[in-house]
Amino acid sequence: MKQTKWTFALAISIVSTLLCADAQNKSSADTKPTLPPGLDRRLIDTSADPCVNFYQYACGNFPKVFPMPPDQSRYAADTVVTEYTEYTLRSLLEKAATANPSRTPNEQKIGDYYASCMDTSTIDDLGLKPLQPELDRITALTDKKQLSDLLAHFQLINVNAFIGFGEQQDFKDARKQIAYVDQGGLGLPERDYYFRTGANDEKLRQEYIQHITNTLKLLGEPQDKAASNGKKIMNLEAALAKVSMDVTSQRDPKNVYHFMAVSQLAGFTPEIDWTTFFESAGVPHTMELNVANPDFYKGLKPILASTDLETIKTYLRWQLVKGTPSVALPKTFDEEQFDFYGRKLRGQPEQRARWKRCVQATDSALGEALGEVYVKENFPASSKAATVQIVHDIEAAMDKDIDALTWMSPETKVKAKEKLHMVADKIGYPDHWRDYSRLKIVRGDAYGNAIRAGDFESRRQLAKIGKPVDRAEWITTPATVNAFYNPSMNDINFPAGILQPPFFDPNSTDAVNYGQTGTTVGHELSHGFDDQGRQFDGNGNLVDWWTPEDAKQFDQKADCEVKEYGGFTAVDDVKINGKLTLGENTADNGGLRLAYMAFLEDAKRKNIEPAAKDASGYNPLQQFFIAYGQSWCGSTRPELLRLQVQTNSHSPEIFRVNGVVQNMREFGEAFGCKPGQPMMPVNSCRVW
């Protein structure tokens, strides 16, 4: 039951757990990096004209200061912080892994989980033995009617064969938790990967078939049989992809909300005994649910009917391996998984260090147990207090911005402000920590720990069905280097992990922190009013609170950004999908404007002259914009860039800078740009 459901957890960037090394520490030595300042003068390319290419000016020296290491496909500002945090977490985990009677129950769990992950000798010695019970369950299938129980079990352990399943807030009544089913079962990033006709696309499909073949061989199949089955699985997944919804269409909440009786779902796909499925999943009284994509389940019926049982069983074996964390599998499986998903799909030459992947795995499995230890030692109260002040300033700026909008009617402005004033701010870490007492972690059992952790979390989520929503719950771990907005909750989330330099730097000027943290806050707040978020009210309900004319005005202004970003070429001849990235682009543009407004108020409050240069050689307004630009400094390999443009709702970094500042005349004025220069075009786009 991975997070296949359509959620509105909108992140500021691609969540990256990628290695970053300071240029002063370029050796292979295992050394904790130093966090860069909020404004890093080393990154500035003074030979570039900020009015022509501001990203090059702010970030031009980033590849020299932070050269791309071979175990990375993306190397960016957030990567530096992520790696720094990983080193911090490793220290905590190694201490917790030292067996002693004084360990708390949670310290025992995180320490033993990490130690088991690092114990590659035991993992390799055990081979396929830990997987054998699951493989035996597949082998024991003698009839397709037995699939329902197995599919439910697989969902609980994060193997999304054929379908997706879980719980979510009811879009029409955000007070309730309901069950949902969604499309699933694919091994490539999204449906269009199965059908695009370019040379790179066909090459990748052949490499994917070979990857499936290699995996089946590792499971014991002879070469010829594995090769034949690899093609069969590809054909089966292509059939599933054909009835799946594309990523752009999934962005519209109305497209993925179809509340209905289970009996109606059963009519779509009678091959699955849904009563048995829900009983096996531990939610036997499910009578109604959201079917995110009814057409998928209508299309699944003939797919299951026409596919022979042996092919289904082979597909299930493949999905079992694919759905299992590779760090819990023998080295041969781990390397095979990386060869395709890392090297070929993302262009990453080398695998990341084992300890970093085990830190990531532990945070994923026991995030709040690890997070509780992390924040005690690494998140001072002063950082939270300063962030709270910035958040309040940004929210006040949006209140004024709504008042100043000339295209929105007074009626809709009242509704917009009602929603704004209901936004909940989650900063640092949750008020109450998760109870892991029922989760059994056994030292030396990496696979079992991963399966039990997945099952624990799945059952914890499913237990919410039919119960009131806990609005205090967090959707991410405290050590996460990212930020989110969730429209169903109408909350903004800033984990402790992102509230450290350069994103929040207590030693930097206010201008820099508003350019970094402030724009992040503004970005997340703007998500509540982008093309997705605007469809939800302050309570998190999917309800239309716009007048028809205001909605029309919004769509026209949003279409300007769709066309603007759709004209940017990301890699080779691949352009940005303006519709797919609309929400993030709107939030980027709105976030910078709100942070700018808030900083001016802060400067007025503290008698700071925004246009007066200081010892840095830049005035506060220039510092503000440079800090914003440097928040997106980075390098990305072309393979990952192509993947990002085709599947991700975020624009590449250069356009998250240039595409935004060119829409803000205040930027051009701060740097003395002339009308008509690239960063100060005559025509620009603005939604908020």
ZAMARGU-4260 file (C-alpha; in steps of 0.2 Angstrom, whole numbers, plus 5000, padded with zeros to 4 digits):
<rodrens>
0) 5000/5000/5000 | 5013/5013/4994 | 5006/5031/4992 | 4998/5027/4976 | 4983/5038/4980
5) 4981/5055/4973 | 4986/5066/4987 | 4988/5085/4988 | 5005/5085/4997 | 5013/5097/4986
10) 5032/5098/4988 | 5044/5113/4984 | 5055/5102/4975 | 5058/5084/4969 | 5062/5075/4986
15) 5080/5071/4984 | 5091/5060/4995 | 5106/5063/4984 | 5124/5065/4989 | 5132/5082/4989
20) 5150/5086/4993 | 5159/5102/4996 | 5172/5106/4983 | 5184/5108/4998 | 5180/5089/5002
25) 5181/5082/4985 | 5190/5067/4990 | 5182/5050/4993 | 5185/5052/5012 | 5169/5049/5022
30) 5167/5067/5028 | 5152/5076/5034 | 5150/5092/5023 | 5148/5109/5029 | 5131/5118/5026
35) 5133/5133/5015 | 5127/5150/5020 | 5110/5157/5014 | 5119/5168/5001 | 5135/5159/4995
40) 5146/5171/4985 | 5156/5157/4978 | 5141/5152/4967 | 5139/5169/4959 | 5145/5170/4941
45) 5150/5188/4939 | 5153/5187/4921 | 5135/5183/4918 | 5122/5197/4916 | 5108/5195/4929
50) 5096/5204/4917 | 5100/5191/4903 | 5101/5175/4913 | 5098/5177/4932 | 5100/5158/4935
55) 5118/5159/4927 | 5122/5174/4938 | 5116/5167/4954 | 5121/5149/4951 | 5134/5149/4937
60) 5148/5142/4948 | 5138/5129/4957 | 5145/5115/4946 | 5163/5121/4950 | 5160/5122/4969
65) 5149/5107/4969 | 5155/5095/4955 | 5143/5081/4951 | 5149/5065/4959 | 5147/5048/4950
70) 5134/5042/4963 | 5122/5056/4959 | 5109/5060/4945 | 5105/5077/4953 | 5116/5087/4963
75) 5108/5103/4970 | 5106/5115/4985 | 5094/5103/4994 | 5106/5089/4991 | 5119/5097/5002
80) 5107/5099/5016 | 5100/5081/5013 | 5118/5074/5014 | 5122/5084/5030 | 5106/5078/5038
85) 5110/5060/5033 | 5127/5061/5042 | 5118/5068/5057 | 5106/5054/5057 | 5119/5041/5054
90) 5128/5046/5070 | 5112/5045/5080 | 5108/5027/5072 | 5125/5021/5075 | 5124/5026/5093
95) 5106/5018/5094 | 5113/5002/5086 | 5125/4999/5100 | 5116/4986/5110 | 5115/4991/5128
100) 5101/4989/5141 | 5098/5008/5143 | 5091/5010/5125 | 5073/5015/5125 | 5061/5004/5115
105) 5062/5017/5100 | 5081/5018/5101 | 5081/4999/5100 | 5070/4999/5085 | 5079/5012/5075
110) 5096/5005/5080 | 5092/4987/5075 | 5083/4992/5059 | 5098/5001/5053 | 5111/4988/5059
115) 5101/4974/5050 | 5101/4985/5034 | 5120/4987/5036 | 5122/4968/5038 | 5125/4964/5020
120) 5134/4947/5025 | 5118/4940/5033 | 5107/4947/5019 | 5118/4938/5006 | 5120/4922/5016
125) 5101/4921/5018 | 5098/4923/4999 | 5080/4921/4994 | 5076/4912/5010 | 5066/4927/5018
130) 5056/4929/5002 | 5052/4910/5000 | 5035/4911/5010 | 5029/4925/4998 | 5035/4915/4983
135) 5027/4900/4989 | 5010/4909/4991 | 5012/4914/4973 | 5016/4896/4967 | 5001/4889/4977
140) 4989/4899/4966 | 4978/4886/4956 | 4964/4898/4951 | 4962/4916/4947 | 4948/4917/4960
145) 4962/4915/4974 | 4970/4932/4968 | 4959/4943/4980 | 4967/4937/4996 | 4985/4938/4989
150) 4982/4955/4981 | 4976/4962/4998 | 4991/4954/5007 | 5003/4962/4994 | 4995/4979/4996
155) 4999/4978/5015 | 5017/4975/5011 | 5019/4988/4998 | 5018/4977/4983 | 5006/4986/4971
160) 5002/4972/4959 | 4988/4976/4947 | 4980/4989/4958 | 4983/5003/4971 | 4973/5003/4988
165) 4973/5013/5004 | 4964/5027/5014 | 4962/5045/5010 | 4951/5060/5016 | 4935/5061/5008
170) 4936/5075/4995 | 4918/5080/4998 | 4919/5079/5017 | 4936/5082/5024 | 4931/5077/5041
175) 4930/5058/5036 | 4943/5045/5031 | 4937/5033/5017 | 4945/5019/5007 | 4950/5021/4990
180) 4957/5010/4975 | 4967/5017/4961 | 4976/5012/4946 | 4993/5002/4948 | 5004/4988/4943
185) 5016/4997/4932 | 5035/4996/4933 | 5039/5011/4922 | 5037/5029/4929 | 5020/5032/4921
190) 5008/5026/4907 | 5016/5036/4893 | 5033/5027/4895 | 5024/5012/4887 | 5019/5021/4871
195) 5030/5035/4867 | 5038/5032/4850 | 5055/5041/4851 | 5072/5032/4850 | 5076/5035/4868
200) 5059/5028/4873 | 5060/5012/4863 | 5078/5009/4870 | 5072/5011/4888 | 5058/4999/4885
205) 5070/4986/4878 | 5081/4989/4893 | 5066/4987/4905 | 5062/4970/4897 | 5080/4965/4900
210) 5079/4971/4918 | 5063/4960/4921 | 5072/4946/4912 | 5087/4947/4923 | 5077/4948/4939
215) 5067/4932/4934 | 5084/4924/4931 | 5089/4928/4948 | 5073/4920/4954 | 5079/4904/4946
220) 5071/4904/4929 | 5082/4898/4914 | 5087/4911/4901 | 5075/4907/4887 | 5060/4906/4899
225) 5065/4922/4908 | 5067/4931/4891 | 5050/4925/4886 | 5042/4930/4902 | 5050/4947/4902
230) 5041/4951/4886 | 5024/4944/4893 | 5026/4955/4908 | 5029/4970/4897 | 5014/4966/4887
235) 5003/4964/4903 | 5009/4981/4910 | 5007/4989/4893 | 4989/4983/4894 | 4987/4991/4912
240) 4995/5007/4906 | 4983/5008/4891 | 4968/5010/4904 | 4978/5021/4916 | 4976/5039/4917
245) 4990/5051/4912 | 4999/5061/4925 | 4993/5078/4919 | 4974/5072/4920 | 4977/5065/4938
250) 4981/5083/4943 | 4963/5088/4943 | 4954/5082/4959 | 4938/5080/4950 | 4946/5067/4938
255) 4951/5056/4953 | 4936/5057/4964 | 4921/5044/4961 | 4913/5039/4977 | 4903/5024/4975
260) 4897/5008/4983 | 4908/4993/4983 | 4895/4983/4973 | 4897/4995/4959 | 4916/4992/4959
265) 4912/4974/4959 | 4902/4976/4943 | 4918/4984/4935 | 4930/4970/4940 | 4921/4954/4945
270) 4937/4944/4943 | 4942/4951/4960 | 4931/4946/4975 | 4931/4963/4984 | 4923/4956/4999
275) 4937/4944/5002 | 4950/4958/4997 | 4943/4970/5010 | 4942/4956/5024 | 4960/4951/5020
280) 4966/4969/5021 | 4958/4971/5038 | 4944/4983/5033 | 4929/4970/5031 | 4915/4983/5034
285) 4920/4993/5019 | 4904/4997/5009 | 4908/5013/5000 | 4924/5020/4993 | 4933/5032/4981
290) 4937/5023/4964 | 4950/5035/4958 | 4949/5029/4940 | 4934/5019/4936 | 4940/5016/4918
295) 4955/5007/4924 | 4944/4994/4934 | 4933/4992/4919 | 4948/4989/4908 | 4956/4977/4921
300) 4941/4965/4919 | 4946/4959/4901 | 4965/4960/4906 | 4963/4948/4920 | 4951/4937/4910
305) 4962/4935/4895 | 4979/4933/4904 | 4983/4915/4908 | 4987/4910/4927 | 5005/4906/4924
310) 5009/4924/4917 | 4999/4932/4931 | 5010/4922/4944 | 5026/4927/4935 | 5020/4945/4935
315) 5017/4943/4954 | 5034/4937/4957 | 5042/4951/4947 | 5031/4964/4957 | 5036/4956/4973
320) 5054/4959/4970 | 5051/4976/4963 | 5040/4981/4978 | 5053/4975/4991 | 5066/4988/4996
325) 5082/4983/4987 | 5093/4986/5003 | 5083/4971/5010 | 5088/4959/4996 | 5104/4950/4991
330) 5117/4960/4982 | 5113/4953/4965 | 5095/4959/4966 | 5101/4976/4974 | 5113/4979/4960
335) 5101/4974/4946 | 5088/4986/4953 | 5100/5000/4953 | 5106/4996/4935 | 5089/4999/4928
340) 5081/5012/4939 | 5097/5021/4944 | 5109/5019/4930 | 5098/5018/4914 | 5083/5028/4920
345) 5091/5041/4930 | 5109/5042/4922 | 5117/5039/4939 | 5134/5030/4936 | 5137/5023/4953
350) 5126/5017/4968 | 5125/5027/4983 | 5135/5022/4999 | 5126/5008/5008 | 5125/5018/5024
355) 5116/5032/5016 | 5103/5021/5009 | 5100/5012/5026 | 5098/5029/5034 | 5085/5033/5021
360) 5076/5016/5024 | 5076/5018/5042 | 5069/5036/5041 | 5055/5029/5029 | 5051/5014/5041
365) 5052/5023/5058 | 5052/5041/5053 | 5045/5048/5069 | 5055/5037/5081 | 5071/5043/5072
370) 5064/5061/5071 | 5060/5062/5089 | 5079/5059/5093 | 5084/5070/5079 | 5075/5086/5084
375) 5080/5085/5102 | 5098/5088/5097 | 5097/5097/5080 | 5082/5109/5080 | 5083/5124/5092
380) 5068/5133/5098 | 5075/5149/5090 | 5074/5141/5073 | 5056/5137/5076 | 5052/5154/5083
385) 5060/5163/5068 | 5051/5152/5055 | 5034/5156/5064 | 5037/5174/5062 | 5041/5173/5044
390) 5026/5162/5041 | 5015/5175/5049 | 5022/5189/5039 | 5019/5179/5023 | 5001/5175/5028
395) 4999/5194/5031 | 5006/5198/5014 | 4994/5186/5005 | 4980/5194/5015 | 4985/5211/5007
400) 4988/5203/4990 | 4970/5197/4990 | 4964/5214/4994 | 4974/5221/4980 | 4969/5209/4966
405) 4959/5219/4952 | 4952/5204/4944 | 4944/5195/4959 | 4926/5200/4965 | 4923/5205/4983
410) 4913/5190/4985 | 4927/5178/4980 | 4939/5188/4990 | 4929/5185/5006 | 4930/5166/5003
415) 4949/5167/4999 | 4952/5176/5015 | 4942/5164/5025 | 4952/5150/5018 | 4969/5159/5021
420) 4964/5162/5039 | 4960/5144/5041 | 4977/5137/5035 | 4986/5127/5049 | 5005/5129/5051
425) 5015/5114/5055 | 5033/5118/5059 | 5047/5107/5064 | 5039/5091/5071 | 5022/5085/5077
430) 5015/5088/5095 | 5013/5070/5098 | 5025/5056/5093 | 5019/5040/5084 | 5017/5024/5094
435) 5028/5010/5087 | 5026/4998/5101 | 5017/4985/5090 | 5030/4985/5077 | 5043/4971/5079
440) 5060/4974/5074 | 5073/4960/5074 | 5091/4962/5073 | 5098/4952/5058 | 5082/4951/5049
445) 5082/4965/5036 | 5069/4958/5024 | 5057/4954/5039 | 5059/4971/5046 | 5055/4980/5030
450) 5040/4969/5027 | 5034/4971/5045 | 5037/4990/5044 | 5027/4991/5028 | 5013/4980/5035
455) 5012/4991/5051 | 5011/5007/5042 | 4998/5000/5030 | 4987/4994/5044 | 4989/5010/5054
460) 4983/5020/5039 | 4969/5008/5035 | 4963/5009/5053 | 4958/5027/5050 | 4944/5022/5038
465) 4927/5027/5045 | 4935/5038/5059 | 4937/5057/5060 | 4952/5065/5053 | 4967/5069/5064
470) 4972/5086/5058 | 4987/5086/5070 | 4995/5071/5061 | 5010/5074/5050 | 5012/5067/5033
475) 5031/5068/5032 | 5046/5064/5044 | 5054/5078/5054 | 5071/5075/5046 | 5064/5077/5028
480) 5072/5091/5018 | 5057/5097/5010 | 5040/5107/5013 | 5022/5103/5008 | 5005/5110/5007
485) 4990/5098/5009 | 4973/5105/5002 | 4963/5092/5010 | 4970/5097/5027 | 4973/5115/5022
490) 4990/5115/5031 | 5007/5120/5027 | 5021/5108/5033 | 5039/5113/5036 | 5049/5099/5044
495) 5065/5102/5055 | 5076/5095/5041 | 5073/5110/5029 | 5075/5123/5042 | 5094/5124/5042
500) 5106/5133/5031 | 5105/5138/5017 | 5086/5137/5017 | 5085/5145/5035 | 5102/5153/5041
505) 5101/5161/5058 | 5118/5170/5053 | 5111/5178/5037 | 5102/5194/5035 | 5083/5195/5035
510) 5084/5199/5016 | 5092/5182/5013 | 5080/5172/5025 | 5065/5180/5017 | 5073/5175/5000
515) 5075/5157/5005 | 5063/5152/5019 | 5051/5166/5015 | 5049/5161/4997 | 5047/5143/5002
520) 5033/5148/5014 | 5025/5158/5000 | 5026/5144/4988 | 5017/5132/5000 | 5004/5145/5004
525) 5001/5149/4986 | 4997/5130/4983 | 4981/5133/4992 | 4976/5144/4978 | 4984/5136/4963
530) 4974/5127/4949 | 4972/5112/4961 | 4971/5120/4978 | 4958/5133/4973 | 4946/5119/4971
535) 4946/5116/4990 | 4939/5127/5003 | 4946/5131/5020 | 4940/5115/5028 | 4948/5105/5014
540) 4932/5100/5005 | 4931/5099/4986 | 4919/5113/4983 | 4917/5127/4971 | 4918/5144/4980
545) 4922/5154/4965 | 4910/5165/4955 | 4910/5159/4937 | 4918/5175/4931 | 4932/5174/4944
550) 4935/5156/4939 | 4936/5162/4921 | 4948/5176/4925 | 4959/5163/4935 | 4959/5151/4921
555) 4965/5165/4908 | 4979/5170/4920 | 4984/5153/4923 | 4984/5149/4904 | 4997/5163/4902
560) 5009/5153/4913 | 5004/5137/4904 | 5010/5144/4887 | 5025/5153/4895 | 5032/5138/4903
565) 5027/5127/4889 | 5039/5137/4878 | 5054/5132/4888 | 5065/5118/4881 | 5072/5107/4896
570) 5083/5094/4887 | 5086/5090/4869 | 5070/5094/4860 | 5059/5090/4875 | 5049/5105/4881
575) 5041/5108/4898 | 5023/5102/4900 | 5015/5118/4905 | 4999/5110/4911 | 5008/5097/4921
580) 5019/5110/4930 | 5005/5123/4932 | 5003/5121/4950 | 5021/5122/4955 | 5024/5136/4943
585) 5010/5146/4950 | 5017/5143/4968 | 5034/5148/4963 | 5028/5164/4956 | 5016/5168/4970
590) 5029/5163/4983 | 5042/5175/4977 | 5030/5189/4976 | 5023/5186/4994 | 5040/5184/5001
595) 5045/5201/4993 | 5030/5209/5000 | 5033/5202/5018 | 5052/5207/5017 | 5047/5225/5013
600) 5036/5225/5028 | 5050/5217/5039 | 5062/5230/5033 | 5050/5244/5037 | 5047/5237/5054
605) 5066/5236/5057 | 5071/5253/5048 | 5081/5244/5035 | 5084/5253/5019 | 5080/5240/5005
610) 5090/5249/4992 | 5106/5253/5002 | 5121/5242/4999 | 5130/5234/5013 | 5148/5226/5015
615) 5142/5212/5004 | 5141/5223/4989 | 5123/5220/4987 | 5108/5229/4994 | 5095/5220/5003
620) 5083/5218/4988 | 5097/5211/4978 | 5102/5199/4992 | 5084/5194/4993 | 5083/5189/4974
625) 5100/5181/4974 | 5096/5170/4989 | 5080/5165/4980 | 5090/5160/4965 | 5103/5150/4975
630) 5089/5140/4983 | 5087/5132/4966 | 5106/5130/4961 | 5110/5113/4955 | 5115/5101/4941
635) 5105/5087/4933 | 5110/5073/4922 | 5101/5073/4905 | 5093/5056/4908 | 5085/5062/4925
640) 5080/5078/4917 | 5071/5069/4903 | 5062/5059/4917 | 5058/5074/4927 | 5050/5084/4912
645) 5039/5069/4907 | 5033/5064/4924 | 5036/5077/4937 | 5025/5092/4941 | 5040/5103/4945
650) 5050/5113/4932 | 5069/5111/4931 | 5078/5122/4942 | 5084/5135/4929 | 5066/5139/4925
655) 5061/5140/4943 | 5072/5155/4944 | 5072/5163/4927 | 5054/5159/4923 | 5049/5167/4940
660) 5059/5183/4940 | 5055/5188/4922 | 5037/5189/4928 | 5042/5201/4942 | 5046/5219/4938
665) 5053/5222/4955 | 5067/5210/4951 | 5072/5220/4935 | 5071/5236/4945 | 5082/5229/4959
670) 5096/5225/4946 | 5093/5239/4934 | 5087/5229/4920 | 5080/5238/4905 | 5062/5234/4898
675) 5064/5221/4884 | 5079/5212/4891 | 5076/5193/4894 | 5073/5195/4913 | 5062/5210/4910
680) 5051/5206/4896 | 5037/5218/4890 | 5024/5205/4893 | 5023/5194/4909 | 5012/5182/4918
685) 5004/5184/4935 | 4990/5174/4944 | 4993/5180/4962
</rodrens>
